[in-house]
Amino acid sequence: MKKIKKIGILMESDFYEPEIWYYKFRFSEEGIDVHFLTRLWGQPSLTFKGHEYHIPFEVNESFENMDNETLKSYSAFIIPAGMVADRLRYTEDINKLPPAVEFLKRVFKEKHIIKGIICHGMWLLAFVPELVRGRKVVVHNNLLGDIKNMGAIYVDKDVVVDKDLVTARSGGHCHFFAKKIIELIS
């Protein structure tokens, strides 16, 4: 029996609606099990609003307290465009990394998991630049200085693959980005 592939997409408010809806349907079309994950703050679910049209999107799964077996069952995790990464950078204790960043440190240790970062998603790694230092990436033009300060190697392409890391320029490139992730996990 063929093992079903699983993708986790981090979510928060101010997401780029066309990108998120594209992933929801495109990955499912390939038979991939799609999970939208966030910090639930003790709630059973949260409803986030999109950036452009304020379209609501309900999320009822958390990346917090995900055990290692569950984490390793994923084929890929995606940090989407929009302001999702900025909102997930919040930490109650400035002496501790944000929970989403701690989660990503665990994800980056698993070489079999594809890490997808698109557009402003790279903001979430600002606390841990060592995860992308020396790696080839592309980001939104507004983050060019950020990525150079993180020590990554900027490549002027719409989608860049560096082993288990796939990056894309903007949410408008999500179809190229998703296609590459599908190819890599197939």
C-alpha positions as CSV (number, residue, x, y, z in Angstrom):
1,M,0.0,0.0,0.0
2,K,1.3,3.4,-1.0
3,K,2.1,5.8,2.0
4,I,0.0,9.0,1.8
5,K,2.2,12.1,1.7
6,K,1.5,14.8,4.2
7,I,2.2,18.6,4.1
8,G,2.0,21.1,6.9
9,I,1.3,24.7,6.2
10,L,1.8,27.3,9.0
11,M,-1.0,29.7,9.3
12,E,-1.8,33.1,11.0
13,S,-3.8,36.2,10.0
14,D,-2.9,38.3,7.0
15,F,-2.3,35.3,4.8
16,Y,-2.3,35.8,1.1
17,E,-5.6,34.2,0.1
18,P,-4.9,33.0,-3.5
19,E,-1.8,31.2,-2.2
20,I,-3.5,29.4,0.7
21,W,-6.5,28.3,-1.4
22,Y,-4.2,27.2,-4.2
23,Y,-2.3,24.9,-1.8
24,K,-5.5,23.6,-0.2
25,F,-6.8,22.4,-3.5
26,R,-3.6,21.7,-5.5
27,F,-1.9,19.4,-2.9
28,S,-5.2,17.6,-2.3
29,E,-5.5,17.1,-6.0
30,E,-2.3,15.1,-5.8
31,G,-3.6,12.9,-3.0
32,I,-1.5,14.8,-0.4
33,D,-2.9,15.1,3.1
34,V,-2.9,18.9,3.8
35,H,-2.7,20.2,7.4
36,F,-2.9,23.8,8.3
37,L,-1.1,24.4,11.6
38,T,-0.8,27.3,14.0
39,R,-0.6,28.3,17.7
40,L,-4.0,27.7,19.1
41,W,-3.5,29.5,22.4
42,G,-5.5,26.9,24.2
43,Q,-8.5,27.2,21.9
44,P,-9.9,24.3,19.9
45,S,-9.7,26.4,16.7
46,L,-8.9,29.9,15.5
47,T,-10.3,31.8,12.5
48,F,-7.8,33.9,10.7
49,K,-8.5,36.6,8.1
50,G,-6.7,37.0,4.8
51,H,-4.6,40.0,3.9
52,E,-6.4,41.3,0.7
53,Y,-10.1,40.3,1.0
54,H,-10.3,39.4,4.7
55,I,-11.6,35.9,3.8
56,P,-11.9,33.8,7.0
57,F,-9.9,30.5,7.3
58,E,-10.4,28.2,10.3
59,V,-7.4,26.3,11.7
60,N,-7.8,23.6,14.3
61,E,-4.4,22.0,14.4
62,S,-1.3,23.2,16.3
63,F,2.4,22.7,15.7
64,E,3.0,23.2,19.4
65,N,3.7,20.0,21.3
66,M,3.9,17.9,18.1
67,D,5.7,14.8,19.0
68,N,8.7,13.6,17.0
69,E,6.9,10.7,15.4
70,T,4.2,12.9,14.1
71,L,6.7,15.5,12.9
72,K,8.7,12.8,11.0
73,S,5.5,11.6,9.3
74,Y,5.3,14.9,7.2
75,S,6.9,15.1,3.8
76,A,7.0,18.9,3.8
77,F,6.3,22.0,5.8
78,I,5.6,25.4,4.2
79,I,5.9,28.9,5.6
80,P,3.6,30.9,3.4
81,A,3.6,34.5,2.1
82,G,1.9,37.5,3.5
83,M,2.3,38.5,7.2
84,V,2.0,34.9,8.5
85,A,5.7,34.7,9.4
86,D,5.7,38.1,11.1
87,R,2.7,37.1,13.3
88,L,4.2,33.8,14.2
89,R,7.4,35.5,15.4
90,Y,5.6,36.7,18.5
91,T,7.0,35.4,21.8
92,E,5.6,36.2,25.3
93,D,9.1,35.9,26.8
94,I,11.8,37.9,24.9
95,N,14.4,35.6,26.4
96,K,13.0,32.6,24.5
97,L,12.6,31.9,20.9
98,P,9.0,32.0,19.5
99,P,7.3,28.6,19.6
100,A,7.1,28.6,15.7
101,V,10.8,29.1,15.5
102,E,11.5,26.3,18.0
103,F,9.3,24.1,15.8
104,L,11.2,25.0,12.7
105,K,14.5,24.2,14.4
106,R,13.1,20.7,14.8
107,V,11.9,20.5,11.3
108,F,15.3,21.6,9.8
109,K,17.0,18.7,11.7
110,E,14.9,16.2,9.6
111,K,16.6,16.1,6.2
112,H,13.9,14.0,4.6
113,I,11.3,16.8,5.2
114,I,11.1,19.4,2.5
115,K,11.2,23.0,3.9
116,G,9.2,25.4,1.8
117,I,9.6,29.1,2.4
118,I,7.9,31.7,0.1
119,C,8.0,35.5,-0.1
120,H,8.1,37.0,3.4
121,G,8.1,33.6,5.1
122,M,11.8,33.9,5.6
123,W,11.1,36.4,8.4
124,L,10.4,33.5,10.7
125,L,14.0,32.4,10.4
126,A,15.4,35.8,11.4
127,F,16.0,34.4,14.9
128,V,17.9,31.4,13.6
129,P,19.9,32.5,10.6
130,E,22.2,29.5,10.9
131,L,19.4,27.4,9.3
132,V,19.9,29.2,6.0
133,R,23.4,30.5,6.2
134,G,25.4,29.5,3.1
135,R,22.3,28.1,1.4
136,K,20.9,29.3,-1.9
137,V,17.5,31.0,-1.6
138,V,15.2,33.6,-3.2
139,V,12.9,35.9,-1.3
140,H,10.6,38.8,-2.0
141,N,12.7,41.8,-3.1
142,N,11.8,43.6,0.2
143,L,13.7,41.0,2.1
144,L,17.0,41.1,0.1
145,G,18.9,42.9,2.9
146,D,17.5,40.5,5.5
147,I,18.6,37.4,3.7
148,K,22.1,38.8,3.0
149,N,22.4,39.6,6.8
150,M,21.3,36.0,7.5
151,G,24.3,34.8,5.4
152,A,22.2,33.1,2.7
153,I,23.2,33.2,-1.0
154,Y,20.6,35.1,-3.0
155,V,19.7,33.6,-6.4
156,D,17.6,35.7,-8.7
157,K,15.0,33.1,-9.8
158,D,11.4,32.6,-9.1
159,V,12.0,29.2,-7.3
160,V,15.3,28.0,-5.8
161,V,16.0,24.5,-4.6
162,D,18.9,23.8,-2.2
163,K,18.7,20.2,-1.2
164,D,15.7,20.0,1.3
165,L,15.0,23.7,1.1
166,V,12.7,25.2,-1.5
167,T,12.2,29.0,-1.6
168,A,10.1,31.2,-3.9
169,R,10.0,34.9,-4.6
170,S,6.4,35.8,-3.9
171,G,2.9,34.5,-3.2
172,G,2.2,35.1,-6.9
173,H,4.7,32.3,-7.6
174,C,2.9,29.7,-5.5
175,H,2.0,27.6,-8.5
176,F,5.7,27.2,-9.4
177,F,6.6,26.6,-5.8
178,A,3.9,24.0,-5.2
179,K,4.9,22.2,-8.4
180,K,8.5,21.9,-7.3
181,I,7.4,20.6,-3.8
182,I,5.1,18.0,-5.4
183,E,8.0,16.9,-7.7
184,L,10.4,16.6,-4.7
185,I,8.0,14.6,-2.5
186,S,6.7,12.3,-5.2
